[in-house]
Amino acid sequence: MTDCVSRADIEAARKRLESYAVKTPLLRFPVLDEAVGGTVLVKPESLQRTGSFKFRGAFNRLSQIPEADRSKGVVACSSGNHAQGVAASARILGIPATIVMPEDAPAIKLQRTRDYGATIVTYDRSTEDRDAIAGEICARTGAILVHPYNDPQIIAGQGTVGAEIAEQAKALNLLPDAVLACTGGGGLSSGIALALESDLPDAVFHTVEPEGFDDYARSLACGKRVANDRLSGSVCDALMSPEPGENGFAILSRLGVRGLAVSDAEVLAAVAFAFTELKLVVEPGGAAALAAVLSGKISAAGKVLGVVLTGGNIDPAMMQKALDSKGYL
């Protein structure tokens, strides 16, 4: 089966993003290397425009909407990071944006999405269908739906993270044995895995999800898409997708990717470690890959690992909870 996204699509996305997205660094921290007994290369997408990698895919997708269709607007469903990516991209491109967000989304994500000029429609995760709400808005207004992870151009935009990791790791002369990324619907993970297939073919890629929401790990293990039993209940609000995206799963399955899962306690410990030791602000959903390394879900001993910190949009109360959990405050 042919992938819906090619390496050429990722390269085209890089060109579209050149003047708009941040080329985030690939960093080493002695304190982290010492803690895990290996070399860890950290890609802090928490420093990306809007505070997460989601800006990459959103801008890549929206920038390809024909001028004649832009006045109809766009609609997106998101717990917050895709919302901000779409809202910011829409503002840059002069496109009206409506975002369907869960009413329990972090307050900081709701407010920042409004700040970018988007109209927000909230829903109850447990009783309402966000896709149905978005579909009704599109049918009524003619707006274009921008899916958070199943759109090929979203995947291509997120894949620029993988292309940058490969380029930067080669410049450091430190080729990763494995690369880990936090995974929700799979747009980022499938994009990274595609880029690594051609640019760092010897690197093993792993998805990382919260325990109880590890639909990718279970789906990849059994060879078919399986859904999560719950739609809420993790500190990783950004990683609670109901099931793997069809396109992302097809790519990751073809590549033989396997998944890891981490507990909320391990995630909060990683958030605290990033803040106190690495001086980086990372949200729980953005720290899952780091949590997998710190908790020993993958051995770093004598290896080079790449870790993507996918977002930094965290409420002060959640940061306090993370720091309290490790006794820092």
C-alpha positions as a Python dict, from the first residue, in 0.01 Angstrom:
ca = {
    (1, 'M'): (0, 0, 0),
    (2, 'T'): (129, 346, -92),
    (3, 'D'): (161, 596, 194),
    (4, 'C'): (-65, 901, 177),
    (5, 'V'): (243, 1117, 245),
    (6, 'S'): (585, 1105, 80),
    (7, 'R'): (926, 1233, 183),
    (8, 'A'): (885, 1492, -94),
    (9, 'D'): (567, 1616, 76),
    (10, 'I'): (763, 1669, 397),
    (11, 'E'): (1032, 1863, 209),
    (12, 'A'): (766, 2079, 44),
    (13, 'A'): (622, 2149, 389),
    (14, 'R'): (967, 2258, 512),
    (15, 'K'): (980, 2518, 237),
    (16, 'R'): (632, 2651, 322),
    (17, 'L'): (724, 2675, 690),
    (18, 'E'): (1068, 2834, 648),
    (19, 'S'): (959, 3191, 720),
    (20, 'Y'): (694, 3104, 979),
    (21, 'A'): (786, 2809, 1202),
    (22, 'V'): (1071, 2796, 1453),
    (23, 'K'): (1347, 2550, 1371),
    (24, 'T'): (1371, 2423, 1727),
    (25, 'P'): (1716, 2311, 1848),
    (26, 'L'): (1836, 1961, 1930),
    (27, 'L'): (1978, 1986, 2281),
    (28, 'R'): (2197, 1779, 2514),
    (29, 'F'): (2184, 1812, 2891),
    (30, 'P'): (2461, 1653, 3103),
    (31, 'V'): (2218, 1612, 3394),
    (32, 'L'): (1983, 1408, 3174),
    (33, 'D'): (2260, 1198, 3020),
    (34, 'E'): (2392, 1119, 3368),
    (35, 'A'): (2045, 1031, 3498),
    (36, 'V'): (1984, 767, 3230),
    (37, 'G'): (2337, 651, 3150),
    (38, 'G'): (2324, 741, 2783),
    (39, 'T'): (2307, 1030, 2538),
    (40, 'V'): (1969, 1199, 2499),
    (41, 'L'): (1902, 1451, 2224),
    (42, 'V'): (1603, 1666, 2318),
    (43, 'K'): (1389, 1837, 2053),
    (44, 'P'): (1185, 2100, 2247),
    (45, 'E'): (881, 2168, 2031),
    (46, 'S'): (749, 2341, 2343),
    (47, 'L'): (951, 2635, 2204),
    (48, 'Q'): (764, 2624, 1873),
    (49, 'R'): (525, 2899, 1769),
    (50, 'T'): (200, 2857, 1974),
    (51, 'G'): (390, 2633, 2218),
    (52, 'S'): (366, 2302, 2032),
    (53, 'F'): (455, 2117, 1711),
    (54, 'K'): (94, 2156, 1595),
    (55, 'F'): (168, 2489, 1426),
    (56, 'R'): (374, 2306, 1163),
    (57, 'G'): (96, 2087, 1031),
    (58, 'A'): (-173, 2353, 1065),
    (59, 'F'): (18, 2614, 867),
    (60, 'N'): (119, 2363, 602),
    (61, 'R'): (-246, 2264, 553),
    (62, 'L'): (-403, 2609, 567),
    (63, 'S'): (-144, 2770, 339),
    (64, 'Q'): (-260, 2536, 60),
    (65, 'I'): (-626, 2643, 75),
    (66, 'P'): (-706, 2833, -248),
    (67, 'E'): (-758, 3207, -202),
    (68, 'A'): (-1114, 3179, -334),
    (69, 'D'): (-1209, 2937, -56),
    (70, 'R'): (-1047, 3115, 238),
    (71, 'S'): (-1339, 3345, 317),
    (72, 'K'): (-1553, 3041, 404),
    (73, 'G'): (-1326, 2974, 699),
    (74, 'V'): (-1189, 2661, 863),
    (75, 'V'): (-1314, 2440, 1145),
    (76, 'A'): (-1097, 2225, 1373),
    (77, 'C'): (-1150, 1993, 1671),
    (78, 'S'): (-887, 2005, 1944),
    (79, 'S'): (-815, 1988, 2315),
    (80, 'G'): (-594, 2291, 2268),
    (81, 'N'): (-267, 2258, 2077),
    (82, 'H'): (-412, 2192, 1731),
    (83, 'A'): (-664, 2465, 1817),
    (84, 'Q'): (-387, 2718, 1871),
    (85, 'G'): (-194, 2602, 1567),
    (86, 'V'): (-497, 2641, 1342),
    (87, 'A'): (-603, 2970, 1501),
    (88, 'A'): (-256, 3124, 1469),
    (89, 'S'): (-214, 3000, 1111),
    (90, 'A'): (-558, 3127, 1018),
    (91, 'R'): (-479, 3471, 1157),
    (92, 'I'): (-154, 3487, 958),
    (93, 'L'): (-334, 3384, 639),
    (94, 'G'): (-650, 3591, 697),
    (95, 'I'): (-885, 3294, 730),
    (96, 'P'): (-1177, 3288, 980),
    (97, 'A'): (-1142, 2996, 1224),
    (98, 'T'): (-1390, 2811, 1445),
    (99, 'I'): (-1251, 2562, 1696),
    (100, 'V'): (-1452, 2286, 1867),
    (101, 'M'): (-1288, 2231, 2208),
    (102, 'P'): (-1377, 2018, 2513),
    (103, 'E'): (-1517, 2226, 2795),
    (104, 'D'): (-1256, 2075, 3030),
    (105, 'A'): (-961, 2181, 2813),
    (106, 'P'): (-688, 2361, 3009),
    (107, 'A'): (-786, 2722, 3063),
    (108, 'I'): (-459, 2846, 2916),
    (109, 'K'): (-533, 2664, 2588),
    (110, 'L'): (-887, 2801, 2568),
    (111, 'Q'): (-771, 3156, 2635),
    (112, 'R'): (-481, 3150, 2392),
    (113, 'T'): (-701, 3010, 2116),
    (114, 'R'): (-938, 3303, 2172),
    (115, 'D'): (-640, 3540, 2174),
    (116, 'Y'): (-550, 3425, 1822),
    (117, 'G'): (-894, 3540, 1709),
    (118, 'A'): (-1074, 3209, 1671),
    (119, 'T'): (-1437, 3145, 1761),
    (120, 'I'): (-1463, 2864, 2019),
    (121, 'V'): (-1748, 2613, 2047),
    (122, 'T'): (-1721, 2391, 2357),
    (123, 'Y'): (-1857, 2041, 2409),
    (124, 'D'): (-1877, 1769, 2677),
    (125, 'R'): (-1626, 1489, 2603),
    (126, 'S'): (-1841, 1225, 2771),
    (127, 'T'): (-2178, 1302, 2611),
    (128, 'E'): (-2120, 1491, 2285),
    (129, 'D'): (-1956, 1402, 1953),
    (130, 'R'): (-1706, 1669, 1850),
    (131, 'D'): (-1690, 1541, 1492),
    (132, 'A'): (-2068, 1575, 1457),
    (133, 'I'): (-2053, 1930, 1591),
    (134, 'A'): (-1774, 2023, 1351),
    (135, 'G'): (-1955, 1856, 1062),
    (136, 'E'): (-2269, 2056, 1128),
    (137, 'I'): (-2073, 2382, 1129),
    (138, 'C'): (-1904, 2293, 800),
    (139, 'A'): (-2236, 2195, 640),
    (140, 'R'): (-2398, 2519, 753),
    (141, 'T'): (-2116, 2758, 663),
    (142, 'G'): (-1918, 2586, 388),
    (143, 'A'): (-1605, 2599, 605),
    (144, 'I'): (-1321, 2351, 550),
    (145, 'L'): (-1255, 2091, 820),
    (146, 'V'): (-890, 2069, 928),
    (147, 'H'): (-846, 1730, 1091),
    (148, 'P'): (-588, 1728, 1374),
    (149, 'Y'): (-399, 1419, 1259),
    (150, 'N'): (-555, 1229, 968),
    (151, 'D'): (-500, 1491, 696),
    (152, 'P'): (-199, 1405, 474),
    (153, 'Q'): (-81, 1767, 471),
    (154, 'I'): (-100, 1782, 850),
    (155, 'I'): (117, 1469, 864),
    (156, 'A'): (363, 1622, 615),
    (157, 'G'): (393, 1938, 823),
    (158, 'Q'): (453, 1743, 1143),
    (159, 'G'): (708, 1531, 958),
    (160, 'T'): (936, 1833, 937),
    (161, 'V'): (1020, 1762, 1303),
    (162, 'G'): (1174, 1431, 1196),
    (163, 'A'): (1362, 1590, 907),
    (164, 'E'): (1512, 1846, 1144),
    (165, 'I'): (1609, 1581, 1399),
    (166, 'A'): (1798, 1389, 1130),
    (167, 'E'): (1973, 1699, 1000),
    (168, 'Q'): (2067, 1826, 1345),
    (169, 'A'): (2180, 1487, 1477),
    (170, 'K'): (2411, 1442, 1179),
    (171, 'A'): (2556, 1789, 1240),
    (172, 'L'): (2632, 1681, 1599),
    (173, 'N'): (2776, 1350, 1475),
    (174, 'L'): (2538, 1173, 1712),
    (175, 'L'): (2307, 938, 1523),
    (176, 'P'): (2014, 820, 1738),
    (177, 'D'): (1962, 451, 1797),
    (178, 'A'): (1599, 532, 1871),
    (179, 'V'): (1364, 831, 1858),
    (180, 'L'): (1059, 869, 2082),
    (181, 'A'): (761, 1101, 2041),
    (182, 'C'): (444, 1159, 2242),
    (183, 'T'): (150, 1018, 2048),
    (184, 'G'): (-220, 1099, 2033),
    (185, 'G'): (-384, 1058, 1694),
    (186, 'G'): (-52, 982, 1527),
    (187, 'G'): (-1, 1273, 1288),
    (188, 'L'): (333, 1371, 1440),
    (189, 'S'): (455, 1017, 1495),
    (190, 'S'): (376, 899, 1143),
    (191, 'G'): (536, 1211, 995),
    (192, 'I'): (852, 1169, 1201),
    (193, 'A'): (872, 797, 1123),
    (194, 'L'): (843, 868, 750),
    (195, 'A'): (1122, 1127, 763),
    (196, 'L'): (1346, 895, 963),
    (197, 'E'): (1287, 608, 722),
    (198, 'S'): (1483, 794, 456),
    (199, 'D'): (1703, 1027, 663),
    (200, 'L'): (1802, 804, 960),
    (201, 'P'): (1712, 451, 845),
    (202, 'D'): (1893, 279, 1133),
    (203, 'A'): (1698, 466, 1403),
    (204, 'V'): (1410, 278, 1568),
    (205, 'F'): (1101, 490, 1626),
    (206, 'H'): (866, 447, 1925),
    (207, 'T'): (529, 600, 2001),
    (208, 'V'): (471, 694, 2366),
    (209, 'E'): (122, 723, 2517),
    (210, 'P'): (-44, 747, 2860),
    (211, 'E'): (-145, 420, 3024),
    (212, 'G'): (-513, 356, 2954),
    (213, 'F'): (-490, 560, 2633),
    (214, 'D'): (-230, 345, 2458),
    (215, 'D'): (-443, 271, 2153),
    (216, 'Y'): (-143, 294, 1921),
    (217, 'A'): (69, 52, 2123),
    (218, 'R'): (-216, -200, 2131),
    (219, 'S'): (-314, -145, 1768),
    (220, 'L'): (40, -181, 1637),
    (221, 'A'): (86, -497, 1844),
    (222, 'C'): (-227, -667, 1708),
    (223, 'G'): (-217, -532, 1354),
    (224, 'K'): (-549, -347, 1350),
    (225, 'R'): (-687, -24, 1491),
    (226, 'V'): (-843, -59, 1835),
    (227, 'A'): (-1008, 217, 2036),
    (228, 'N'): (-952, 335, 2391),
    (229, 'D'): (-1213, 237, 2649),
    (230, 'R'): (-1215, 587, 2799),
    (231, 'L'): (-1222, 938, 2656),
    (232, 'S'): (-1097, 1120, 2966),
    (233, 'G'): (-902, 1058, 3283),
    (234, 'S'): (-534, 1129, 3210),
    (235, 'V'): (-319, 1431, 3292),
    (236, 'C'): (-210, 1412, 2927),
    (237, 'D'): (-507, 1604, 2785),
    (238, 'A'): (-332, 1635, 2448),
    (239, 'L'): (-296, 1257, 2405),
    (240, 'M'): (-650, 1128, 2462),
    (241, 'S'): (-753, 1052, 2104),
    (242, 'P'): (-1030, 790, 2081),
    (243, 'E'): (-840, 565, 1837),
    (244, 'P'): (-544, 576, 1599),
    (245, 'G'): (-583, 785, 1287),
    (246, 'E'): (-635, 574, 978),
    (247, 'N'): (-348, 727, 782),
    (248, 'G'): (-107, 747, 1074),
    (249, 'F'): (-172, 386, 1169),
    (250, 'A'): (-117, 268, 811),
    (251, 'I'): (223, 439, 799),
    (252, 'L'): (341, 327, 1144),
    (253, 'S'): (215, -27, 1089),
    (254, 'R'): (402, -55, 758),
    (255, 'L'): (719, 63, 930),
    (256, 'G'): (685, -194, 1208),
    (257, 'V'): (673, 68, 1485),
    (258, 'R'): (605, -42, 1842),
    (259, 'G'): (462, 165, 2124),
    (260, 'L'): (539, 239, 2489),
    (261, 'A'): (306, 355, 2768),
    (262, 'V'): (373, 565, 3077),
    (263, 'S'): (173, 635, 3393),
    (264, 'D'): (45, 974, 3502),
    (265, 'A'): (292, 966, 3791),
    (266, 'E'): (581, 908, 3551),
    (267, 'V'): (460, 1190, 3329),
    (268, 'L'): (432, 1436, 3618),
    (269, 'A'): (782, 1338, 3731),
    (270, 'A'): (907, 1414, 3379),
    (271, 'V'): (733, 1754, 3379),
    (272, 'A'): (903, 1834, 3710),
    (273, 'F'): (1242, 1708, 3585),
    (274, 'A'): (1219, 1918, 3269),
    (275, 'F'): (1134, 2229, 3470),
    (276, 'T'): (1384, 2192, 3753),
    (277, 'E'): (1676, 2025, 3575),
    (278, 'L'): (1645, 2118, 3208),
    (279, 'K'): (1485, 2461, 3265),
    (280, 'L'): (1212, 2378, 3012),
    (281, 'V'): (837, 2422, 3056),
    (282, 'V'): (661, 2113, 2921),
    (283, 'E'): (296, 2010, 2950),
    (284, 'P'): (208, 1654, 3057),
    (285, 'G'): (117, 1542, 2706),
    (286, 'G'): (444, 1687, 2582),
    (287, 'A'): (653, 1504, 2842),
    (288, 'A'): (541, 1144, 2781),
    (289, 'A'): (845, 1057, 2567),
    (290, 'L'): (1081, 1200, 2829),
    (291, 'A'): (891, 1004, 3093),
    (292, 'A'): (953, 681, 2901),
    (293, 'V'): (1328, 744, 2909),
    (294, 'L'): (1345, 861, 3272),
    (295, 'S'): (1134, 568, 3394),
    (296, 'G'): (1338, 309, 3206),
    (297, 'K'): (1060, 202, 2967),
    (298, 'I'): (1340, 208, 2712),
    (299, 'S'): (1703, 159, 2808),
    (300, 'A'): (1934, 451, 2733),
    (301, 'A'): (2249, 277, 2857),
    (302, 'G'): (2526, 325, 2603),
    (303, 'K'): (2279, 451, 2343),
    (304, 'V'): (2184, 773, 2170),
    (305, 'L'): (1813, 852, 2204),
    (306, 'G'): (1612, 1130, 2044),
    (307, 'V'): (1321, 1264, 2250),
    (308, 'V'): (1057, 1507, 2125),
    (309, 'L'): (900, 1737, 2386),
    (310, 'T'): (583, 1805, 2192),
    (311, 'G'): (426, 2097, 2380),
    (312, 'G'): (456, 2342, 2666),
    (313, 'N'): (103, 2476, 2716),
    (314, 'I'): (55, 2393, 3082),
    (315, 'D'): (-169, 2556, 3340),
    (316, 'P'): (5, 2688, 3654),
    (317, 'A'): (-207, 2451, 3865),
    (318, 'M'): (-85, 2148, 3668),
    (319, 'M'): (276, 2261, 3696),
    (320, 'Q'): (223, 2298, 4072),
    (321, 'K'): (82, 1944, 4081),
    (322, 'A'): (388, 1811, 3899),
    (323, 'L'): (631, 1991, 4129),
    (324, 'D'): (437, 1883, 4438),
    (325, 'S'): (448, 1522, 4322),
    (326, 'K'): (827, 1528, 4337),
    (327, 'G'): (849, 1729, 4656),
    (328, 'Y'): (1005, 2033, 4491),
    (329, 'L'): (762, 2277, 4652),
}
